[in-house]
Amino acid sequence: MRVLFQMSAADSSELIDTPAANTLGLHNALLFVESEGLLEKFRPYAIPDEAWFEKMRAAIHTKYTLGAKTLP
């Protein structure tokens, strides 16, 4: 298994026998599973921290409170 981010066509070809990683943009990666012949593009990300969840909860609560709607 290999995960590749954007790199030169030559480096990509050396690692997975295809220049596919050369066309990746920012925030994208390729998962390569040689035993299955799988090459899948994906967007890696980290789980948001607790502060982010609290900020979203507050924003949603404010939206429903100001819009005269009630939260379930």
mmCIF file of the N, C-alpha and C atoms, coordinates in Angstrom:
data_MODEL
# 
_entry.id   MODEL 
# 
loop_
_atom_site.group_PDB 
_atom_site.id 
_atom_site.type_symbol 
_atom_site.label_atom_id 
_atom_site.label_alt_id 
_atom_site.label_comp_id 
_atom_site.label_asym_id 
_atom_site.label_entity_id 
_atom_site.label_seq_id 
_atom_site.pdbx_PDB_ins_code 
_atom_site.Cartn_x 
_atom_site.Cartn_y 
_atom_site.Cartn_z 
_atom_site.occupancy 
_atom_site.B_iso_or_equiv 
_atom_site.pdbx_formal_charge 
_atom_site.auth_seq_id 
_atom_site.auth_comp_id 
_atom_site.auth_asym_id 
_atom_site.auth_atom_id 
_atom_site.pdbx_PDB_model_num 
ATOM 1   N N  . MET A 1 1  ? 0.847   -1.181 0.000   1.00 0.00 ? 1  MET A N  1 
ATOM 2   C CA . MET A 1 1  ? 0.000   0.000  0.000   1.00 0.00 ? 1  MET A CA 1 
ATOM 3   C C  . MET A 1 1  ? 0.886   1.236  0.000   1.00 0.00 ? 1  MET A C  1 
ATOM 4   N N  . ARG A 1 2  ? 0.468   2.218  -0.762  1.00 0.00 ? 2  ARG A N  1 
ATOM 5   C CA . ARG A 1 2  ? 1.190   3.489  -0.798  1.00 0.00 ? 2  ARG A CA 1 
ATOM 6   C C  . ARG A 1 2  ? 0.180   4.633  -0.890  1.00 0.00 ? 2  ARG A C  1 
ATOM 7   N N  . VAL A 1 3  ? 0.536   5.745  -0.281  1.00 0.00 ? 3  VAL A N  1 
ATOM 8   C CA . VAL A 1 3  ? -0.247  6.971  -0.397  1.00 0.00 ? 3  VAL A CA 1 
ATOM 9   C C  . VAL A 1 3  ? 0.668   8.012  -1.009  1.00 0.00 ? 3  VAL A C  1 
ATOM 10  N N  . LEU A 1 4  ? 0.212   8.622  -2.112  1.00 0.00 ? 4  LEU A N  1 
ATOM 11  C CA . LEU A 1 4  ? 1.014   9.622  -2.809  1.00 0.00 ? 4  LEU A CA 1 
ATOM 12  C C  . LEU A 1 4  ? 0.280   10.951 -2.838  1.00 0.00 ? 4  LEU A C  1 
ATOM 13  N N  . PHE A 1 5  ? 1.028   12.010 -2.614  1.00 0.00 ? 5  PHE A N  1 
ATOM 14  C CA . PHE A 1 5  ? 0.516   13.355 -2.804  1.00 0.00 ? 5  PHE A CA 1 
ATOM 15  C C  . PHE A 1 5  ? 1.094   13.883 -4.111  1.00 0.00 ? 5  PHE A C  1 
ATOM 16  N N  . GLN A 1 6  ? 0.805   15.132 -4.453  1.00 0.00 ? 6  GLN A N  1 
ATOM 17  C CA . GLN A 1 6  ? 1.273   15.683 -5.724  1.00 0.00 ? 6  GLN A CA 1 
ATOM 18  C C  . GLN A 1 6  ? 2.796   15.617 -5.806  1.00 0.00 ? 6  GLN A C  1 
ATOM 19  N N  . MET A 1 7  ? 3.281   15.124 -6.942  1.00 0.00 ? 7  MET A N  1 
ATOM 20  C CA . MET A 1 7  ? 4.718   14.994 -7.178  1.00 0.00 ? 7  MET A CA 1 
ATOM 21  C C  . MET A 1 7  ? 4.973   14.988 -8.667  1.00 0.00 ? 7  MET A C  1 
ATOM 22  N N  . SER A 1 8  ? 6.219   14.960 -9.047  1.00 0.00 ? 8  SER A N  1 
ATOM 23  C CA . SER A 1 8  ? 6.558   14.954 -10.468 1.00 0.00 ? 8  SER A CA 1 
ATOM 24  C C  . SER A 1 8  ? 6.096   13.651 -11.119 1.00 0.00 ? 8  SER A C  1 
ATOM 25  N N  . ALA A 1 9  ? 5.879   13.714 -12.421 1.00 0.00 ? 9  ALA A N  1 
ATOM 26  C CA . ALA A 1 9  ? 5.465   12.526 -13.168 1.00 0.00 ? 9  ALA A CA 1 
ATOM 27  C C  . ALA A 1 9  ? 6.511   11.423 -13.061 1.00 0.00 ? 9  ALA A C  1 
ATOM 28  N N  . ALA A 1 10 ? 7.780   11.812 -13.073 1.00 0.00 ? 10 ALA A N  1 
ATOM 29  C CA . ALA A 1 10 ? 8.863   10.827 -12.981 1.00 0.00 ? 10 ALA A CA 1 
ATOM 30  C C  . ALA A 1 10 ? 8.844   10.114 -11.623 1.00 0.00 ? 10 ALA A C  1 
ATOM 31  N N  . ASP A 1 11 ? 8.671   10.877 -10.541 1.00 0.00 ? 11 ASP A N  1 
ATOM 32  C CA . ASP A 1 11 ? 8.622   10.268 -9.205  1.00 0.00 ? 11 ASP A CA 1 
ATOM 33  C C  . ASP A 1 11 ? 7.405   9.361  -9.059  1.00 0.00 ? 11 ASP A C  1 
ATOM 34  N N  . SER A 1 12 ? 6.259   9.822  -9.549  1.00 0.00 ? 12 SER A N  1 
ATOM 35  C CA . SER A 1 12 ? 5.045   9.024  -9.491  1.00 0.00 ? 12 SER A CA 1 
ATOM 36  C C  . SER A 1 12 ? 5.210   7.723  -10.272 1.00 0.00 ? 12 SER A C  1 
ATOM 37  N N  . SER A 1 13 ? 5.770   7.814  -11.459 1.00 0.00 ? 13 SER A N  1 
ATOM 38  C CA . SER A 1 13 ? 5.993   6.623  -12.288 1.00 0.00 ? 13 SER A CA 1 
ATOM 39  C C  . SER A 1 13 ? 6.955   5.646  -11.612 1.00 0.00 ? 13 SER A C  1 
ATOM 40  N N  . GLU A 1 14 ? 7.933   6.179  -10.925 1.00 0.00 ? 14 GLU A N  1 
ATOM 41  C CA . GLU A 1 14 ? 8.895   5.330  -10.221 1.00 0.00 ? 14 GLU A CA 1 
ATOM 42  C C  . GLU A 1 14 ? 8.232   4.576  -9.072  1.00 0.00 ? 14 GLU A C  1 
ATOM 43  N N  . LEU A 1 15 ? 7.302   5.219  -8.385  1.00 0.00 ? 15 LEU A N  1 
ATOM 44  C CA . LEU A 1 15 ? 6.661   4.605  -7.224  1.00 0.00 ? 15 LEU A CA 1 
ATOM 45  C C  . LEU A 1 15 ? 5.502   3.672  -7.567  1.00 0.00 ? 15 LEU A C  1 
ATOM 46  N N  . ILE A 1 16 ? 4.673   4.061  -8.548  1.00 0.00 ? 16 ILE A N  1 
ATOM 47  C CA . ILE A 1 16 ? 3.470   3.266  -8.833  1.00 0.00 ? 16 ILE A CA 1 
ATOM 48  C C  . ILE A 1 16 ? 3.281   2.961  -10.315 1.00 0.00 ? 16 ILE A C  1 
ATOM 49  N N  . ASP A 1 17 ? 4.287   3.167  -11.118 1.00 0.00 ? 17 ASP A N  1 
ATOM 50  C CA . ASP A 1 17 ? 4.249   2.857  -12.560 1.00 0.00 ? 17 ASP A CA 1 
ATOM 51  C C  . ASP A 1 17 ? 3.199   3.635  -13.342 1.00 0.00 ? 17 ASP A C  1 
ATOM 52  N N  . THR A 1 18 ? 2.829   4.794  -12.867 1.00 0.00 ? 18 THR A N  1 
ATOM 53  C CA . THR A 1 18 ? 1.932   5.693  -13.585 1.00 0.00 ? 18 THR A CA 1 
ATOM 54  C C  . THR A 1 18 ? 2.209   7.125  -13.119 1.00 0.00 ? 18 THR A C  1 
ATOM 55  N N  . PRO A 1 19 ? 2.099   8.099  -14.009 1.00 0.00 ? 19 PRO A N  1 
ATOM 56  C CA . PRO A 1 19 ? 2.343   9.493  -13.613 1.00 0.00 ? 19 PRO A CA 1 
ATOM 57  C C  . PRO A 1 19 ? 1.131   10.153 -12.948 1.00 0.00 ? 19 PRO A C  1 
ATOM 58  N N  . ALA A 1 20 ? 0.162   9.377  -12.502 1.00 0.00 ? 20 ALA A N  1 
ATOM 59  C CA . ALA A 1 20 ? -1.103  9.913  -11.985 1.00 0.00 ? 20 ALA A CA 1 
ATOM 60  C C  . ALA A 1 20 ? -0.945  10.931 -10.862 1.00 0.00 ? 20 ALA A C  1 
ATOM 61  N N  . ALA A 1 21 ? 0.042   10.783 -10.000 1.00 0.00 ? 21 ALA A N  1 
ATOM 62  C CA . ALA A 1 21 ? 0.204   11.722 -8.882  1.00 0.00 ? 21 ALA A CA 1 
ATOM 63  C C  . ALA A 1 21 ? 0.639   13.107 -9.355  1.00 0.00 ? 21 ALA A C  1 
ATOM 64  N N  . ASN A 1 22 ? 1.081   13.207 -10.594 1.00 0.00 ? 22 ASN A N  1 
ATOM 65  C CA . ASN A 1 22 ? 1.481   14.497 -11.153 1.00 0.00 ? 22 ASN A CA 1 
ATOM 66  C C  . ASN A 1 22 ? 0.283   15.422 -11.360 1.00 0.00 ? 22 ASN A C  1 
ATOM 67  N N  . THR A 1 23 ? -0.901  14.858 -11.540 1.00 0.00 ? 23 THR A N  1 
ATOM 68  C CA . THR A 1 23 ? -2.090  15.667 -11.834 1.00 0.00 ? 23 THR A CA 1 
ATOM 69  C C  . THR A 1 23 ? -2.896  16.027 -10.582 1.00 0.00 ? 23 THR A C  1 
ATOM 70  N N  . LEU A 1 24 ? -2.466  15.565 -9.426  1.00 0.00 ? 24 LEU A N  1 
ATOM 71  C CA . LEU A 1 24 ? -3.198  15.876 -8.195  1.00 0.00 ? 24 LEU A CA 1 
ATOM 72  C C  . LEU A 1 24 ? -3.061  17.349 -7.848  1.00 0.00 ? 24 LEU A C  1 
ATOM 73  N N  . GLY A 1 25 ? -4.122  17.924 -7.358  1.00 0.00 ? 25 GLY A N  1 
ATOM 74  C CA . GLY A 1 25 ? -4.061  19.296 -6.867  1.00 0.00 ? 25 GLY A CA 1 
ATOM 75  C C  . GLY A 1 25 ? -3.799  19.284 -5.372  1.00 0.00 ? 25 GLY A C  1 
ATOM 76  N N  . LEU A 1 26 ? -3.870  20.450 -4.773  1.00 0.00 ? 26 LEU A N  1 
ATOM 77  C CA . LEU A 1 26 ? -3.713  20.548 -3.327  1.00 0.00 ? 26 LEU A CA 1 
ATOM 78  C C  . LEU A 1 26 ? -4.826  19.786 -2.624  1.00 0.00 ? 26 LEU A C  1 
ATOM 79  N N  . HIS A 1 27 ? -4.530  19.254 -1.483  1.00 0.00 ? 27 HIS A N  1 
ATOM 80  C CA . HIS A 1 27 ? -5.504  18.574 -0.628  1.00 0.00 ? 27 HIS A CA 1 
ATOM 81  C C  . HIS A 1 27 ? -6.070  17.298 -1.247  1.00 0.00 ? 27 HIS A C  1 
ATOM 82  N N  . ASN A 1 28 ? -5.333  16.675 -2.166  1.00 0.00 ? 28 ASN A N  1 
ATOM 83  C CA . ASN A 1 28 ? -5.744  15.400 -2.752  1.00 0.00 ? 28 ASN A CA 1 
ATOM 84  C C  . ASN A 1 28 ? -4.587  14.423 -2.648  1.00 0.00 ? 28 ASN A C  1 
ATOM 85  N N  . ALA A 1 29 ? -4.917  13.136 -2.640  1.00 0.00 ? 29 ALA A N  1 
ATOM 86  C CA . ALA A 1 29 ? -3.899  12.094 -2.562  1.00 0.00 ? 29 ALA A CA 1 
ATOM 87  C C  . ALA A 1 29 ? -4.388  10.881 -3.336  1.00 0.00 ? 29 ALA A C  1 
ATOM 88  N N  . LEU A 1 30 ? -3.484  9.966  -3.580  1.00 0.00 ? 30 LEU A N  1 
ATOM 89  C CA . LEU A 1 30 ? -3.809  8.701  -4.227  1.00 0.00 ? 30 LEU A CA 1 
ATOM 90  C C  . LEU A 1 30 ? -3.497  7.561  -3.271  1.00 0.00 ? 30 LEU A C  1 
ATOM 91  N N  . LEU A 1 31 ? -4.399  6.607  -3.197  1.00 0.00 ? 31 LEU A N  1 
ATOM 92  C CA . LEU A 1 31 ? -4.147  5.363  -2.478  1.00 0.00 ? 31 LEU A CA 1 
ATOM 93  C C  . LEU A 1 31 ? -3.847  4.313  -3.529  1.00 0.00 ? 31 LEU A C  1 
ATOM 94  N N  . PHE A 1 32 ? -2.713  3.666  -3.423  1.00 0.00 ? 32 PHE A N  1 
ATOM 95  C CA . PHE A 1 32 ? -2.299  2.630  -4.357  1.00 0.00 ? 32 PHE A CA 1 
ATOM 96  C C  . PHE A 1 32 ? -2.132  1.330  -3.593  1.00 0.00 ? 32 PHE A C  1 
ATOM 97  N N  . VAL A 1 33 ? -2.895  0.307  -3.993  1.00 0.00 ? 33 VAL A N  1 
ATOM 98  C CA . VAL A 1 33 ? -2.783  -1.019 -3.399  1.00 0.00 ? 33 VAL A CA 1 
ATOM 99  C C  . VAL A 1 33 ? -2.346  -1.952 -4.508  1.00 0.00 ? 33 VAL A C  1 
ATOM 100 N N  . GLU A 1 34 ? -1.069  -2.258 -4.531  1.00 0.00 ? 34 GLU A N  1 
ATOM 101 C CA . GLU A 1 34 ? -0.490  -3.030 -5.628  1.00 0.00 ? 34 GLU A CA 1 
ATOM 102 C C  . GLU A 1 34 ? -1.101  -4.423 -5.746  1.00 0.00 ? 34 GLU A C  1 
ATOM 103 N N  . SER A 1 35 ? -1.349  -5.094 -4.634  1.00 0.00 ? 35 SER A N  1 
ATOM 104 C CA . SER A 1 35 ? -1.875  -6.461 -4.672  1.00 0.00 ? 35 SER A CA 1 
ATOM 105 C C  . SER A 1 35 ? -3.258  -6.549 -5.304  1.00 0.00 ? 35 SER A C  1 
ATOM 106 N N  . GLU A 1 36 ? -4.026  -5.461 -5.266  1.00 0.00 ? 36 GLU A N  1 
ATOM 107 C CA . GLU A 1 36 ? -5.380  -5.437 -5.837  1.00 0.00 ? 36 GLU A CA 1 
ATOM 108 C C  . GLU A 1 36 ? -5.457  -4.615 -7.118  1.00 0.00 ? 36 GLU A C  1 
ATOM 109 N N  . GLY A 1 37 ? -4.377  -3.959 -7.479  1.00 0.00 ? 37 GLY A N  1 
ATOM 110 C CA . GLY A 1 37 ? -4.395  -3.093 -8.653  1.00 0.00 ? 37 GLY A CA 1 
ATOM 111 C C  . GLY A 1 37 ? -5.279  -1.876 -8.461  1.00 0.00 ? 37 GLY A C  1 
ATOM 112 N N  . LEU A 1 38 ? -5.426  -1.450 -7.225  1.00 0.00 ? 38 LEU A N  1 
ATOM 113 C CA . LEU A 1 38 ? -6.314  -0.340 -6.874  1.00 0.00 ? 38 LEU A CA 1 
ATOM 114 C C  . LEU A 1 38 ? -5.558  0.983  -6.890  1.00 0.00 ? 38 LEU A C  1 
ATOM 115 N N  . LEU A 1 39 ? -6.130  1.969  -7.539  1.00 0.00 ? 39 LEU A N  1 
ATOM 116 C CA . LEU A 1 39 ? -5.616  3.334  -7.531  1.00 0.00 ? 39 LEU A CA 1 
ATOM 117 C C  . LEU A 1 39 ? -6.815  4.242  -7.314  1.00 0.00 ? 39 LEU A C  1 
ATOM 118 N N  . GLU A 1 40 ? -6.898  4.830  -6.124  1.00 0.00 ? 40 GLU A N  1 
ATOM 119 C CA . GLU A 1 40 ? -8.068  5.626  -5.763  1.00 0.00 ? 40 GLU A CA 1 
ATOM 120 C C  . GLU A 1 40 ? -7.665  7.008  -5.275  1.00 0.00 ? 40 GLU A C  1 
ATOM 121 N N  . LYS A 1 41 ? -8.284  8.024  -5.848  1.00 0.00 ? 41 LYS A N  1 
ATOM 122 C CA . LYS A 1 41 ? -8.049  9.409  -5.438  1.00 0.00 ? 41 LYS A CA 1 
ATOM 123 C C  . LYS A 1 41 ? -8.923  9.695  -4.224  1.00 0.00 ? 41 LYS A C  1 
ATOM 124 N N  . PHE A 1 42 ? -8.358  10.387 -3.228  1.00 0.00 ? 42 PHE A N  1 
ATOM 125 C CA . PHE A 1 42 ? -9.139  10.753 -2.055  1.00 0.00 ? 42 PHE A CA 1 
ATOM 126 C C  . PHE A 1 42 ? -8.623  12.057 -1.477  1.00 0.00 ? 42 PHE A C  1 
ATOM 127 N N  . ARG A 1 43 ? -9.387  12.616 -0.565  1.00 0.00 ? 43 ARG A N  1 
ATOM 128 C CA . ARG A 1 43 ? -9.028  13.866 0.097   1.00 0.00 ? 43 ARG A CA 1 
ATOM 129 C C  . ARG A 1 43 ? -8.801  13.586 1.579   1.00 0.00 ? 43 ARG A C  1 
ATOM 130 N N  . PRO A 1 44 ? -7.540  13.537 1.993   1.00 0.00 ? 44 PRO A N  1 
ATOM 131 C CA . PRO A 1 44 ? -7.265  13.258 3.409   1.00 0.00 ? 44 PRO A CA 1 
ATOM 132 C C  . PRO A 1 44 ? -7.601  14.465 4.280   1.00 0.00 ? 44 PRO A C  1 
ATOM 133 N N  . TYR A 1 45 ? -8.048  14.202 5.467   1.00 0.00 ? 45 TYR A N  1 
ATOM 134 C CA . TYR A 1 45 ? -8.331  15.286 6.398   1.00 0.00 ? 45 TYR A CA 1 
ATOM 135 C C  . TYR A 1 45 ? -8.257  14.756 7.821   1.00 0.00 ? 45 TYR A C  1 
ATOM 136 N N  . ALA A 1 46 ? -8.121  15.647 8.738   1.00 0.00 ? 46 ALA A N  1 
ATOM 137 C CA . ALA A 1 46 ? -8.070  15.295 10.153  1.00 0.00 ? 46 ALA A CA 1 
ATOM 138 C C  . ALA A 1 46 ? -9.448  15.493 10.770  1.00 0.00 ? 46 ALA A C  1 
ATOM 139 N N  . ILE A 1 47 ? -9.719  14.772 11.825  1.00 0.00 ? 47 ILE A N  1 
ATOM 140 C CA . ILE A 1 47 ? -10.966 14.950 12.559  1.00 0.00 ? 47 ILE A CA 1 
ATOM 141 C C  . ILE A 1 47 ? -10.914 16.313 13.240  1.00 0.00 ? 47 ILE A C  1 
ATOM 142 N N  . PRO A 1 48 ? -11.968 17.113 13.092  1.00 0.00 ? 48 PRO A N  1 
ATOM 143 C CA . PRO A 1 48 ? -11.966 18.436 13.733  1.00 0.00 ? 48 PRO A CA 1 
ATOM 144 C C  . PRO A 1 48 ? -11.840 18.315 15.251  1.00 0.00 ? 48 PRO A C  1 
ATOM 145 N N  . ASP A 1 49 ? -11.247 19.323 15.870  1.00 0.00 ? 49 ASP A N  1 
ATOM 146 C CA . ASP A 1 49 ? -11.102 19.281 17.322  1.00 0.00 ? 49 ASP A CA 1 
ATOM 147 C C  . ASP A 1 49 ? -12.404 19.697 18.003  1.00 0.00 ? 49 ASP A C  1 
ATOM 148 N N  . GLU A 1 50 ? -12.431 19.550 19.312  1.00 0.00 ? 50 GLU A N  1 
ATOM 149 C CA . GLU A 1 50 ? -13.638 19.826 20.095  1.00 0.00 ? 50 GLU A CA 1 
ATOM 150 C C  . GLU A 1 50 ? -14.104 21.277 19.949  1.00 0.00 ? 50 GLU A C  1 
ATOM 151 N N  . ALA A 1 51 ? -13.172 22.212 19.827  1.00 0.00 ? 51 ALA A N  1 
ATOM 152 C CA . ALA A 1 51 ? -13.534 23.628 19.675  1.00 0.00 ? 51 ALA A CA 1 
ATOM 153 C C  . ALA A 1 51 ? -14.323 23.860 18.385  1.00 0.00 ? 51 ALA A C  1 
ATOM 154 N N  . TRP A 1 52 ? -13.951 23.167 17.314  1.00 0.00 ? 52 TRP A N  1 
ATOM 155 C CA . TRP A 1 52 ? -14.671 23.318 16.044  1.00 0.00 ? 52 TRP A CA 1 
ATOM 156 C C  . TRP A 1 52 ? -16.108 22.830 16.193  1.00 0.00 ? 52 TRP A C  1 
ATOM 157 N N  . PHE A 1 53 ? -16.292 21.670 16.846  1.00 0.00 ? 53 PHE A N  1 
ATOM 158 C CA . PHE A 1 53 ? -17.644 21.150 17.049  1.00 0.00 ? 53 PHE A CA 1 
ATOM 159 C C  . PHE A 1 53 ? -18.481 22.102 17.885  1.00 0.00 ? 53 PHE A C  1 
ATOM 160 N N  . GLU A 1 54 ? -17.885 22.683 18.898  1.00 0.00 ? 54 GLU A N  1 
ATOM 161 C CA . GLU A 1 54 ? -18.612 23.641 19.739  1.00 0.00 ? 54 GLU A CA 1 
ATOM 162 C C  . GLU A 1 54 ? -18.998 24.883 18.939  1.00 0.00 ? 54 GLU A C  1 
ATOM 163 N N  . LYS A 1 55 ? -18.109 25.355 18.098  1.00 0.00 ? 55 LYS A N  1 
ATOM 164 C CA . LYS A 1 55 ? -18.396 26.521 17.251  1.00 0.00 ? 55 LYS A CA 1 
ATOM 165 C C  . LYS A 1 55 ? -19.563 26.229 16.302  1.00 0.00 ? 55 LYS A C  1 
ATOM 166 N N  . MET A 1 56 ? -19.571 25.051 15.711  1.00 0.00 ? 56 MET A N  1 
ATOM 167 C CA . MET A 1 56 ? -20.660 24.672 14.797  1.00 0.00 ? 56 MET A CA 1 
ATOM 168 C C  . MET A 1 56 ? -21.979 24.515 15.548  1.00 0.00 ? 56 MET A C  1 
ATOM 169 N N  . ARG A 1 57 ? -21.910 23.912 16.750  1.00 0.00 ? 57 ARG A N  1 
ATOM 170 C CA . ARG A 1 57 ? -23.128 23.758 17.551  1.00 0.00 ? 57 ARG A CA 1 
ATOM 171 C C  . ARG A 1 57 ? -23.717 25.132 17.882  1.00 0.00 ? 57 ARG A C  1 
ATOM 172 N N  . ALA A 1 58 ? -22.855 26.066 18.271  1.00 0.00 ? 58 ALA A N  1 
ATOM 173 C CA . ALA A 1 58 ? -23.315 27.413 18.600  1.00 0.00 ? 58 ALA A CA 1 
ATOM 174 C C  . ALA A 1 58 ? -23.893 28.114 17.375  1.00 0.00 ? 58 ALA A C  1 
ATOM 175 N N  . ALA A 1 59 ? -23.274 27.940 16.223  1.00 0.00 ? 59 ALA A N  1 
ATOM 176 C CA . ALA A 1 59 ? -23.764 28.577 14.995  1.00 0.00 ? 59 ALA A CA 1 
ATOM 177 C C  . ALA A 1 59 ? -25.130 28.027 14.607  1.00 0.00 ? 59 ALA A C  1 
ATOM 178 N N  . ILE A 1 60 ? -25.290 26.721 14.715  1.00 0.00 ? 60 ILE A N  1 
ATOM 179 C CA . ILE A 1 60 ? -26.583 26.113 14.381  1.00 0.00 ? 60 ILE A CA 1 
ATOM 180 C C  . ILE A 1 60 ? -27.649 26.559 15.374  1.00 0.00 ? 60 ILE A C  1 
ATOM 181 N N  . HIS A 1 61 ? -27.293 26.588 16.650  1.00 0.00 ? 61 HIS A N  1 
ATOM 182 C CA . HIS A 1 61 ? -28.245 27.021 17.668  1.00 0.00 ? 61 HIS A CA 1 
ATOM 183 C C  . HIS A 1 61 ? -28.671 28.463 17.416  1.00 0.00 ? 61 HIS A C  1 
ATOM 184 N N  . THR A 1 62 ? -27.717 29.332 17.105  1.00 0.00 ? 62 THR A N  1 
ATOM 185 C CA . THR A 1 62 ? -28.022 30.739 16.831  1.00 0.00 ? 62 THR A CA 1 
ATOM 186 C C  . THR A 1 62 ? -28.938 30.862 15.618  1.00 0.00 ? 62 THR A C  1 
ATOM 187 N N  . LYS A 1 63 ? -28.654 30.119 14.584  1.00 0.00 ? 63 LYS A N  1 
ATOM 188 C CA . LYS A 1 63 ? -29.469 30.168 13.367  1.00 0.00 ? 63 LYS A CA 1 
ATOM 189 C C  . LYS A 1 63 ? -30.915 29.792 13.672  1.00 0.00 ? 63 LYS A C  1 
ATOM 190 N N  . TYR A 1 64 ? -31.120 28.736 14.432  1.00 0.00 ? 64 TYR A N  1 
ATOM 191 C CA . TYR A 1 64 ? -32.482 28.301 14.727  1.00 0.00 ? 64 TYR A CA 1 
ATOM 192 C C  . TYR A 1 64 ? -33.162 29.218 15.731  1.00 0.00 ? 64 TYR A C  1 
ATOM 193 N N  . THR A 1 65 ? -32.402 29.784 16.645  1.00 0.00 ? 65 THR A N  1 
ATOM 194 C CA . THR A 1 65 ? -32.980 30.701 17.629  1.00 0.00 ? 65 THR A CA 1 
ATOM 195 C C  . THR A 1 65 ? -33.406 32.008 16.968  1.00 0.00 ? 65 THR A C  1 
ATOM 196 N N  . LEU A 1 66 ? -32.546 32.568 16.117  1.00 0.00 ? 66 LEU A N  1 
ATOM 197 C CA . LEU A 1 66 ? -32.856 33.828 15.439  1.00 0.00 ? 66 LEU A CA 1 
ATOM 198 C C  . LEU A 1 66 ? -33.927 33.652 14.382  1.00 0.00 ? 66 LEU A C  1 
ATOM 199 N N  . GLY A 1 67 ? -34.028 32.475 13.813  1.00 0.00 ? 67 GLY A N  1 
ATOM 200 C CA . GLY A 1 67 ? -35.023 32.212 12.777  1.00 0.00 ? 67 GLY A CA 1 
ATOM 201 C C  . GLY A 1 67 ? -36.370 31.803 13.332  1.00 0.00 ? 67 GLY A C  1 
ATOM 202 N N  . ALA A 1 68 ? -36.533 31.898 14.658  1.00 0.00 ? 68 ALA A N  1 
ATOM 203 C CA . ALA A 1 68 ? -37.774 31.544 15.349  1.00 0.00 ? 68 ALA A CA 1 
ATOM 204 C C  . ALA A 1 68 ? -38.145 30.081 15.125  1.00 0.00 ? 68 ALA A C  1 
ATOM 205 N N  . LYS A 1 69 ? -37.174 29.263 14.881  1.00 0.00 ? 69 LYS A N  1 
ATOM 206 C CA . LYS A 1 69 ? -37.415 27.827 14.765  1.00 0.00 ? 69 LYS A CA 1 
ATOM 207 C C  . LYS A 1 69 ? -36.946 27.188 16.047  1.00 0.00 ? 69 LYS A C  1 
ATOM 208 N N  . THR A 1 70 ? -37.430 26.028 16.330  1.00 0.00 ? 70 THR A N  1 
ATOM 209 C CA . THR A 1 70 ? -36.995 25.347 17.526  1.00 0.00 ? 70 THR A CA 1 
ATOM 210 C C  . THR A 1 70 ? -36.139 24.158 17.163  1.00 0.00 ? 70 THR A C  1 
ATOM 211 N N  . LEU A 1 71 ? -35.178 23.900 18.012  1.00 0.00 ? 71 LEU A N  1 
ATOM 212 C CA . LEU A 1 71 ? -34.330 22.728 17.813  1.00 0.00 ? 71 LEU A CA 1 
ATOM 213 C C  . LEU A 1 71 ? -35.102 21.490 18.242  1.00 0.00 ? 71 LEU A C  1 
ATOM 214 N N  . PRO A 1 72 ? -34.871 20.378 17.573  1.00 0.00 ? 72 PRO A N  1 
ATOM 215 C CA . PRO A 1 72 ? -35.575 19.153 17.969  1.00 0.00 ? 72 PRO A CA 1 
ATOM 216 C C  . PRO A 1 72 ? -35.136 18.689 19.334  1.00 0.00 ? 72 PRO A C  1 
# 
